[in-house]
């Protein structure tokens, strides 16, 4: 009898892995075949090099480094993405629990005492003999029990495993999304900070030109009193001074607004933020160029997130297909019951039970069919999103490379324009003092120089923004983890 019991146990142990593996149903995941270009076509002269983590340090600004570090810790979008990642990781535990048996334990103990008195003649006899009422007899009952119950659903068709697989994929997507959010906020801090520097430069240019215009106005006033120039000439220069002075409040306002924008990016109220700034001329722009396009997809967290979401959607479809097949459940219990606590765990007090159940959906009003249809449509939608993310990645790189190339050319040519405008203004002032030209020539030269200087600042800002966007488009030094869900 003993050998007959042990043999099925051994067979059950050997068969368990097969039952756990089961007959997996549904389509296996294969990443969509999206065409990948062989090379980037945007013009560039830099050597191919992928960015590394901490890419913003290449601009050479310690204050920018501090601001980005604050954003990585306190930016609200970054914190929210991290919390979403923690929730997704916790969901893995929830989904994985269905692959393990459920065990519950319970215990109880009760005590009951009942009293009974003798009736009729017996009672009277007792009363006459002992001089009181009839004696009472109490009965006491003790009952103790303890039990454990276990239940397990065989994942024969892989439904529970697919639920775990989907949860793991969603957690991976949340991880990649957190990296995408962090990269986006890092780039936003950099571009906003560069805008602050640009307004500081424009404000310095405005003050410089205002001082020069005011100096010329003072000179013309002196010449007017000496009878050298007429009143219209002085009035014309005074109008220029007033115009240049009027531009300063707007520049100060724009500068302040950009600085305030750094507050929300770094997760702090603007009252606690101190931005010293500087000049765009102090910022280094390193040469940038990505490697081969095929390597880009492993460096973009948004593409990785789209693929992970697609893997999860595929697992959900498989689980929906598995729901059409029978579900097999095993239940068992072991317990002890005794009227004495000290004999509760004796062999004679043991109670055992086991059961197997099978359920097969027959009619569910279209719920399973509808769920499968929804999941398949969601999968197709995620395929389109993945393909869009891939194409968007290449588009972002090409756009940023194009913008950086032509912004570099524009900045170089605009510097030449500023140099020539400055030479023209110096010559016009010398001719004015010599009496060769009138003040209108100087005024025109001043306006040209001011316009060219502001255009130069915008060109340099455009170049810096393009560099930041290229760093972002190339993934900012992020690489896909080796343990990515696939």
C-alpha positions as CSV (number, residue, x, y, z in Angstrom):
1,X,0.0,0.0,0.0
2,X,2.8,2.3,0.8
3,X,4.6,1.7,-2.5
4,X,1.3,2.5,-4.4
5,X,1.1,5.8,-2.7
6,X,4.7,6.9,-3.3
7,X,4.8,6.0,-7.0
8,X,2.0,8.5,-8.0
9,X,3.8,11.1,-5.9
10,X,7.0,10.6,-7.8
11,X,5.1,10.7,-11.1
12,X,3.4,14.0,-10.0
13,X,6.8,15.6,-9.3
14,X,8.1,14.6,-12.7
15,X,5.0,15.8,-14.5
16,X,4.8,19.1,-12.6
17,X,7.1,21.0,-15.0
18,X,5.2,19.7,-17.9
19,X,1.9,20.9,-16.4
20,X,3.4,24.3,-15.5
21,X,4.7,24.7,-19.1
22,X,1.5,23.4,-20.6
23,X,0.5,24.1,-24.1
24,X,1.3,27.8,-24.7
25,X,-1.3,29.3,-27.1
26,X,-1.3,32.5,-29.1
27,X,1.2,34.2,-31.4
28,X,4.8,34.6,-30.4
29,X,6.2,38.1,-30.3
30,X,8.2,39.4,-33.2
31,X,9.3,43.0,-33.5
32,X,7.8,44.7,-36.6
33,X,10.3,44.9,-39.5
34,X,10.7,48.7,-39.9
35,X,13.1,49.8,-42.6
36,X,16.3,51.3,-41.2
37,X,18.4,53.7,-43.3
38,X,22.0,52.8,-43.8
39,X,23.3,56.4,-43.1
40,X,22.2,59.8,-42.1
41,X,22.0,62.3,-45.0
42,X,22.2,65.6,-43.1
43,X,25.4,67.5,-43.7
44,X,28.0,67.4,-41.0
45,X,31.8,67.4,-40.7
46,X,32.1,66.0,-37.2
47,X,33.4,62.5,-36.5
48,X,30.8,60.0,-35.5
49,X,30.4,59.8,-31.8
50,X,27.5,58.9,-29.6
51,X,26.8,61.0,-26.5
52,X,27.5,59.8,-23.0
53,X,25.5,60.2,-19.8
54,X,25.9,63.7,-18.4
55,X,25.9,65.2,-21.9
56,X,25.1,68.7,-20.7
57,X,28.5,69.0,-19.0
58,X,30.0,69.3,-22.5
59,X,28.7,72.8,-22.7
60,X,31.1,73.9,-20.0
61,X,28.7,75.6,-17.6
62,X,28.8,74.7,-13.9
63,X,25.5,76.5,-13.2
64,X,23.8,74.5,-15.9
65,X,25.2,71.3,-14.3
66,X,23.7,72.4,-11.0
67,X,20.3,73.1,-12.5
68,X,20.1,69.8,-14.3
69,X,21.1,67.9,-11.2
70,X,18.3,69.6,-9.3
71,X,15.8,68.7,-12.1
72,X,16.8,65.1,-12.0
73,X,16.0,65.0,-8.3
74,X,13.0,67.3,-8.0
75,X,11.4,67.8,-11.3
76,X,7.7,66.9,-10.9
77,X,7.4,65.0,-14.2
78,X,10.5,63.0,-13.3
79,X,9.2,62.2,-9.9
80,X,5.8,61.2,-11.3
81,X,7.5,58.9,-13.8
82,X,9.5,57.2,-11.1
83,X,6.3,56.6,-9.0
84,X,4.7,55.1,-12.1
85,X,7.7,52.8,-12.4
86,X,7.3,51.7,-8.8
87,X,3.6,51.0,-9.3
88,X,4.4,48.9,-12.4
89,X,7.1,46.9,-10.5
90,X,4.6,46.2,-7.7
91,X,2.1,45.0,-10.4
92,X,4.6,42.3,-11.3
93,X,4.2,40.8,-7.9
94,X,0.4,40.9,-8.2
95,X,0.4,39.2,-11.6
96,X,3.1,36.7,-10.6
97,X,1.1,35.5,-7.6
98,X,-1.3,33.5,-9.9
99,X,1.6,31.2,-10.8
100,X,2.0,30.2,-7.2
101,X,-0.4,28.2,-5.0
102,X,-2.6,30.0,-2.5
103,X,-2.2,28.7,1.1
104,X,-4.4,29.8,4.0
105,X,-4.4,28.7,7.6
106,X,-7.0,28.8,10.3
107,X,-7.4,27.6,13.8
108,X,-10.2,27.5,16.4
109,X,-10.9,26.4,19.9
110,X,-14.2,26.4,21.8
111,X,-15.3,25.6,25.3
112,X,-18.8,24.6,26.3
113,X,-20.3,23.9,29.8
114,X,-23.8,22.7,30.3
115,X,-25.5,22.0,33.7
116,X,-28.5,19.6,34.4
117,X,-30.4,19.1,37.7
118,X,-32.2,15.9,39.0
119,X,-36.0,16.2,38.8
120,X,-39.1,14.7,40.7
121,X,-38.6,12.3,43.5
122,X,-34.9,12.3,43.2
123,X,-34.8,16.0,43.9
124,X,-37.0,15.6,46.9
125,X,-35.0,12.8,48.2
126,X,-31.8,14.8,47.9
127,X,-33.4,17.7,49.6
128,X,-34.6,15.6,52.6
129,X,-31.3,13.9,52.9
130,X,-29.0,16.9,52.7
131,X,-31.4,19.6,53.8
132,X,-31.3,21.5,50.5
133,X,-32.0,21.4,46.8
134,X,-31.1,18.5,44.5
135,X,-27.5,18.3,43.3
136,X,-26.6,19.7,39.8
137,X,-24.2,17.9,37.4
138,X,-22.2,20.0,34.9
139,X,-20.9,18.6,31.5
140,X,-17.9,20.3,29.9
141,X,-16.9,20.0,26.2
142,X,-13.6,21.1,24.6
143,X,-13.0,21.2,20.9
144,X,-9.8,22.3,19.1
145,X,-9.1,22.4,15.4
146,X,-6.4,23.7,13.0
147,X,-6.2,23.4,9.2
148,X,-4.4,24.6,6.2
149,X,-6.0,25.0,2.8
150,X,-4.1,25.2,-0.5
151,X,-5.4,25.8,-4.0
152,X,-3.5,26.1,-7.3
153,X,-4.6,26.7,-10.9
154,X,-2.6,24.8,-13.4
155,X,-1.3,27.3,-16.0
156,X,-1.7,24.7,-18.7
157,X,-2.4,27.2,-21.5
158,X,0.0,29.9,-20.2
159,X,-2.7,32.4,-19.3
160,X,-1.2,33.2,-15.9
161,X,2.3,33.3,-17.4
162,X,1.2,35.7,-20.1
163,X,-0.3,38.0,-17.4
164,X,3.0,38.0,-15.7
165,X,4.8,38.6,-19.0
166,X,2.5,41.6,-19.7
167,X,3.2,43.1,-16.3
168,X,6.9,42.7,-16.8
169,X,6.7,44.4,-20.2
170,X,4.6,47.2,-18.8
171,X,7.2,47.7,-16.0
172,X,10.0,47.8,-18.6
173,X,7.9,50.4,-20.6
174,X,7.5,52.4,-17.4
175,X,11.3,52.3,-16.8
176,X,12.0,53.4,-20.4
177,X,9.4,56.1,-20.1
178,X,11.1,57.4,-16.9
179,X,14.3,57.7,-18.9
180,X,12.5,59.5,-21.7
181,X,11.0,62.0,-19.3
182,X,14.3,62.6,-17.6
183,X,16.0,63.2,-20.9
184,X,13.2,65.6,-22.0
185,X,13.4,67.6,-18.8
186,X,17.3,67.8,-19.0
187,X,17.0,69.2,-22.5
188,X,14.3,71.6,-21.3
189,X,16.5,72.9,-18.5
190,X,19.4,73.4,-21.0
191,X,17.4,75.3,-23.6
192,X,15.7,77.5,-21.0
193,X,19.0,78.3,-19.4
194,X,20.5,79.2,-22.8
195,X,17.5,81.5,-23.4
196,X,18.3,83.2,-20.1
197,X,21.8,83.8,-21.3
198,X,20.6,85.1,-24.7
199,X,18.4,87.7,-23.0
200,X,21.2,88.7,-20.8
201,X,23.4,89.2,-23.9
202,X,20.7,91.2,-25.6
203,X,20.2,93.3,-22.5
204,X,23.9,94.0,-22.4
205,X,23.8,94.9,-26.1
206,X,20.9,97.2,-25.5
207,X,22.6,99.0,-22.6
208,X,25.8,99.4,-24.6
209,X,24.0,100.9,-27.5
210,X,22.0,103.1,-25.2
211,X,25.1,104.4,-23.6
212,X,26.7,105.0,-27.1
213,X,23.5,106.8,-28.3
214,X,23.3,108.8,-25.2
215,X,26.9,109.9,-25.6
216,X,26.3,111.0,-29.1
217,X,23.2,112.9,-28.0
218,X,25.2,114.7,-25.4
219,X,27.8,115.6,-28.0
220,X,25.1,116.9,-30.4
221,X,23.5,118.9,-27.6
222,X,26.9,120.6,-27.0
223,X,27.3,121.3,-30.7
224,X,23.8,122.6,-31.0
225,X,24.5,125.1,-28.2
226,X,27.7,126.0,-30.1
227,X,25.7,126.5,-33.3
228,X,27.3,123.7,-35.2
229,X,24.2,121.5,-35.7
230,X,20.5,122.3,-35.9
231,X,17.6,121.3,-33.6
232,X,16.2,118.5,-36.0
233,X,19.5,116.7,-35.8
234,X,19.4,116.7,-32.0
235,X,15.8,115.7,-32.0
236,X,16.5,112.7,-34.3
237,X,19.2,111.4,-32.0
238,X,17.0,112.0,-28.9
239,X,14.3,109.9,-30.6
240,X,16.8,107.1,-31.1
241,X,17.9,107.2,-27.5
242,X,14.2,107.0,-26.3
243,X,13.6,104.1,-28.7
244,X,16.6,102.1,-27.4
245,X,15.7,102.8,-23.8
246,X,12.1,101.6,-24.4
247,X,13.4,98.1,-25.4
248,X,15.1,97.5,-22.1
249,X,12.0,96.8,-19.9
250,X,10.7,94.2,-22.3
251,X,14.1,92.4,-22.3
252,X,14.2,92.5,-18.5
253,X,10.7,91.0,-18.4
254,X,11.6,88.2,-20.9
255,X,14.7,87.4,-19.0
256,X,12.8,87.2,-15.7
257,X,10.2,85.0,-17.2
258,X,12.7,82.5,-18.6
259,X,14.5,82.4,-15.2
260,X,11.1,81.7,-13.5
261,X,10.6,78.9,-15.9
262,X,13.7,77.2,-14.5
263,X,11.9,77.0,-11.2
264,X,9.2,74.6,-12.3
265,X,11.8,72.6,-14.2
266,X,13.9,72.2,-11.1
267,X,10.9,71.6,-8.8
268,X,11.1,74.6,-6.7
269,X,9.3,77.9,-6.2
270,X,11.0,80.8,-8.1
271,X,11.6,82.7,-4.8
272,X,14.1,80.0,-3.9
273,X,15.9,80.0,-7.3
274,X,19.0,82.1,-8.0
275,X,20.3,82.2,-11.6
276,X,23.5,84.1,-12.2
277,X,23.7,83.4,-15.9
278,X,26.4,84.9,-18.0
279,X,26.9,85.0,-21.8
280,X,26.3,82.6,-24.6
281,X,29.8,83.4,-25.7
282,X,31.1,81.4,-22.7
283,X,29.2,78.3,-23.7
284,X,31.1,75.6,-25.6
285,X,29.4,73.8,-28.4
286,X,31.0,70.4,-29.0
287,X,31.0,68.8,-32.4
288,X,28.2,66.3,-32.6
289,X,27.4,63.5,-35.0
290,X,25.6,60.1,-34.5
291,X,27.0,56.8,-35.6
292,X,25.1,54.4,-37.9
293,X,21.3,54.7,-37.9
294,X,20.9,51.0,-36.9
295,X,22.5,51.8,-33.5
296,X,20.1,54.6,-32.8
297,X,17.1,52.4,-31.9
298,X,19.0,50.9,-28.9
299,X,19.8,54.4,-27.7
300,X,16.3,55.9,-27.7
301,X,14.3,55.2,-24.5
302,X,11.1,56.1,-26.2
303,X,11.6,53.5,-28.9
304,X,12.4,50.9,-26.2
305,X,9.2,51.9,-24.3
306,X,7.1,51.5,-27.5
307,X,8.6,48.0,-28.0
308,X,8.1,47.0,-24.4
309,X,4.4,48.2,-24.6
310,X,4.1,46.1,-27.8
311,X,5.5,43.0,-26.0
312,X,2.9,43.5,-23.2
313,X,0.1,43.9,-25.7
314,X,1.2,40.6,-27.4
315,X,1.2,38.8,-24.0
316,X,-2.3,40.2,-23.3
317,X,-3.6,38.8,-26.6
318,X,-2.1,35.4,-25.8
319,X,-3.8,35.5,-22.4
320,X,-7.1,36.4,-24.0
321,X,-6.8,33.3,-26.3
322,X,-5.9,31.1,-23.4
323,X,-9.2,32.1,-21.7
324,X,-11.1,30.1,-24.2
325,X,-9.5,26.8,-23.0
326,X,-10.4,24.8,-19.9
327,X,-9.2,25.9,-16.5
328,X,-7.8,23.2,-14.2
329,X,-7.7,23.8,-10.4
330,X,-6.3,21.7,-7.6
331,X,-7.4,22.2,-4.0
332,X,-6.3,20.4,-0.9
333,X,-6.5,20.8,2.9
334,X,-4.8,19.3,5.9
335,X,-6.0,19.8,9.5
336,X,-6.3,18.5,13.0
337,X,-9.3,18.2,15.2
338,X,-9.3,17.0,18.8
339,X,-11.2,17.4,22.1
340,X,-7.9,17.9,23.9
341,X,-5.3,20.5,23.1
342,X,-2.4,18.3,24.0
343,X,-3.6,15.6,21.5
344,X,-4.3,18.0,18.7
345,X,-1.4,17.0,16.5
346,X,-1.6,13.3,17.1
347,X,-1.9,11.1,14.0
348,X,-5.4,10.1,15.0
349,X,-6.6,13.7,14.8
350,X,-5.5,14.3,11.2
351,X,-8.0,15.3,8.5
352,X,-7.0,15.3,4.8
353,X,-8.9,16.2,1.7
354,X,-8.0,16.8,-2.0
355,X,-10.0,17.8,-5.1
356,X,-9.5,18.6,-8.7
357,X,-11.9,20.7,-10.8
358,X,-12.1,21.6,-14.4
359,X,-14.2,24.4,-15.9
360,X,-14.8,25.1,-19.6
361,X,-16.4,28.3,-20.9
362,X,-19.5,27.3,-22.9
363,X,-21.6,30.5,-23.2
364,X,-20.4,33.8,-21.9
365,X,-22.4,36.2,-24.1
366,X,-19.5,37.2,-26.2
367,X,-17.3,38.5,-23.4
368,X,-14.3,36.4,-24.3
369,X,-14.6,37.1,-28.0
370,X,-15.0,40.8,-27.4
371,X,-12.1,40.9,-25.0
372,X,-9.9,39.2,-27.6
373,X,-11.0,41.6,-30.3
374,X,-10.2,44.6,-28.0
375,X,-6.8,43.2,-27.2
376,X,-5.9,42.5,-30.8
377,X,-7.0,46.0,-31.9
378,X,-4.8,47.4,-29.1
379,X,-1.9,45.3,-30.3
380,X,-2.3,46.7,-33.8
381,X,-2.5,50.2,-32.4
382,X,0.7,49.6,-30.5
383,X,2.4,48.4,-33.6
384,X,1.6,51.7,-35.3
385,X,2.9,53.6,-32.3
386,X,6.1,51.6,-32.4
387,X,6.7,52.2,-36.1
388,X,6.0,55.9,-35.6
389,X,8.5,56.0,-32.7
390,X,11.2,54.4,-35.0
391,X,10.5,56.9,-37.8
392,X,10.3,59.8,-35.4
393,X,13.8,58.8,-34.0
394,X,15.4,59.1,-37.4
395,X,13.5,62.3,-38.1
396,X,14.6,63.9,-34.9
397,X,18.2,63.2,-35.6
398,X,18.1,64.4,-39.2
399,X,16.2,67.6,-38.1
400,X,18.6,68.4,-35.3
401,X,21.7,67.7,-37.5
402,X,20.3,70.0,-40.3
403,X,19.5,72.8,-37.8
404,X,22.9,72.5,-36.2
405,X,24.7,72.6,-39.5
406,X,23.0,75.6,-40.9
407,X,22.9,77.5,-37.6
408,X,26.6,77.1,-37.4
409,X,27.0,78.6,-40.9
410,X,24.6,81.4,-40.0
411,X,26.5,82.2,-36.8
412,X,29.8,82.4,-38.7
413,X,28.4,84.7,-41.4
414,X,26.5,86.8,-38.8
415,X,29.8,87.4,-36.9
416,X,31.2,88.8,-40.1
417,X,28.2,91.0,-40.5
418,X,28.6,92.4,-37.0
419,X,32.3,93.1,-37.5
420,X,31.5,95.0,-40.7
421,X,28.6,96.9,-39.1
422,X,30.9,97.9,-36.2
423,X,33.6,99.1,-38.7
424,X,30.9,101.1,-40.6
425,X,29.7,102.7,-37.4
426,X,33.2,103.6,-36.3
427,X,33.8,105.2,-39.7
428,X,30.5,107.1,-39.7
429,X,31.3,108.6,-36.2
430,X,34.8,109.7,-37.4
431,X,33.3,111.3,-40.5
432,X,30.6,113.0,-38.4
433,X,33.3,114.6,-36.2
434,X,35.1,115.6,-39.3
435,X,32.0,117.2,-40.7
436,X,31.9,115.0,-43.8
437,X,28.5,113.3,-43.1
438,X,25.5,114.3,-41.1
439,X,24.1,112.5,-38.1
440,X,21.7,110.4,-40.1
441,X,24.6,108.4,-41.4
442,X,25.6,107.6,-37.8
443,X,22.0,106.8,-36.9
444,X,21.7,104.3,-39.7
445,X,25.0,102.7,-38.8
446,X,23.9,102.3,-35.2
447,X,20.6,100.7,-36.1
448,X,22.3,98.3,-38.5
449,X,24.8,97.3,-35.8
450,X,22.1,96.8,-33.2
451,X,20.1,94.6,-35.5
452,X,23.1,92.5,-36.5
453,X,24.1,92.0,-32.9
454,X,20.7,90.8,-31.9
455,X,20.6,88.5,-35.0
456,X,23.9,87.1,-34.0
457,X,22.6,86.3,-30.5
458,X,19.6,84.5,-32.0
459,X,21.8,82.6,-34.4
460,X,24.0,81.4,-31.5
461,X,20.9,80.5,-29.5
462,X,19.5,78.6,-32.4
463,X,22.8,76.7,-32.7
464,X,22.8,75.8,-29.0
465,X,19.2,74.7,-29.1
466,X,20.0,72.5,-32.1
467,X,22.9,71.0,-30.2
468,X,20.7,70.2,-27.3
469,X,18.1,68.7,-29.6
470,X,20.7,66.6,-31.3
471,X,21.9,65.3,-27.9
472,X,18.3,64.5,-27.1
473,X,17.6,62.9,-30.5
474,X,20.7,60.6,-30.0
475,X,19.4,59.4,-26.7
476,X,21.5,61.5,-24.4
477,X,23.9,58.7,-23.6
478,X,21.1,56.2,-22.7
479,X,21.5,52.6,-23.8
480,X,19.0,49.8,-23.6
481,X,19.6,47.5,-20.5
482,X,20.9,44.0,-21.2
483,X,18.0,42.5,-19.3
484,X,15.3,44.2,-21.3
485,X,12.1,42.2,-21.7
486,X,11.9,40.7,-25.2
